[in-house]
Amino acid sequence: MKIIVTGGAGFIGSALIRMIIRETGHEVLNIDKLTYAGHLESLESVSDSDRYQFEPVDICDAGEIDRIFNDFKPDAIMHLAAESHVDRSIDGSAEFVRTNVNGTHTLLEEAKQYWLGLGGIQKEEFRFLHVSTDEVYGELGDEGFFTEETPYDPRSPYSSSKASSDHLVRAWHHTYGLPTMITNCSNNYGPYQFPEKLIPVVILKALQGKDIPVYGTGENVRDWLYVDDHARALLKVVIKGLPGETYNIGGHNEKQNIEVVHTICDTLNELVPKDAGDSYRDQISFVTDRPGHDFRYAIDASKIECELGWTPEESFDSGIKKTIQWYLENIDWCEAVTENNYDLERLGTA
Ligand code: NAD
């Protein structure tokens, strides 16, 4: 298969491309504008492969996207490029609307033109997979789970821009017949996550001896999924998923933020002990809550489990240990990706 991946220099996109090159025979073309969140350092292990190509292109650039579709002739597109950080969307929403809404619209239009020009089996088998978030469903109380039928109720500029893009993707299926699919996934964690999201922020702040910021009382609940499990689910969907369908993806790992922070501190206490008697937990500092902070997200992933045979392989306990170990061994990557373009003092929590 020939697959276009957008946003392949980001956290999840790079995990997906590393997995495709490592574990399949597919060819990949990565379209990425390389914003502050996109780093080719995350793709060093695949950059020499003759099945990997990179195009430094903005997904809003219709002319370039048209050129790439016609030159590369993909069998599928996996669309991950996005502005992805909720705190940044609260500070400034314009780029979120531009990339997440207009960029998705540009890709849909260009994919439609390309797909209409295909013939026979290639037209039937073409797939457009749009990668989205569970945040489009809003927030849950103490009980219940998001299913594929849960009504949309996005509450942040980020989640509303992703919800808008999901609606566009569904409309291009219903109106034009474009074979689109959508996945809505819970919070990812793992290696190569840019140090502005909760888990890398906590690890790095702890190691730097700085305050570890936790929003509110730390009781907000998120469902955590190891990034390779997400990448594996996306590959299942692009190969076996049905056009017009939505698949929720989640890890069955509901944790309060404070539980996650405690787990990281306790693991670091074992791996990189501080002076006798001191704990990384002493660095935790509760900060004013994020405006509109959703209380709880939890995913019912039974559809993808039953229909496509996907289940997560990594437990939270082993995944978080692997992730912490990776950051300990890759401080160079953290320094490289934050150099010149990021104020480390401004690191927020996810
Ligand atoms: P990320 O911020 O790490 O990476 C986004 C990538 O998109 C970067 O490489 C960036 O350079 C690129 N990009 C941004 N704007 C672009 C543009 N206009 N043109 C081309 N490239 C552009 O994000 P991520 O965490 O890897 O998330 C990937 C996708 O998965 C996003 O669509 C996000 O909404 C979705 N998602 C993320 C999570 C999560 O926990 N991180 C969970 C569910 C869904």
Residues whose N, C-alpha, C, O or C-beta is under 5 A from the ligand:
A	BS01	NAD	G7 A9 G10 F11 I12 G13 I31 D32 K33 L34 T35 A37 G38 H39 V57 D58 I59 C60 H79 L80 A81 A82 E83 S84 T99 G103 V131 S132 T133 C185 S186 N187 N188
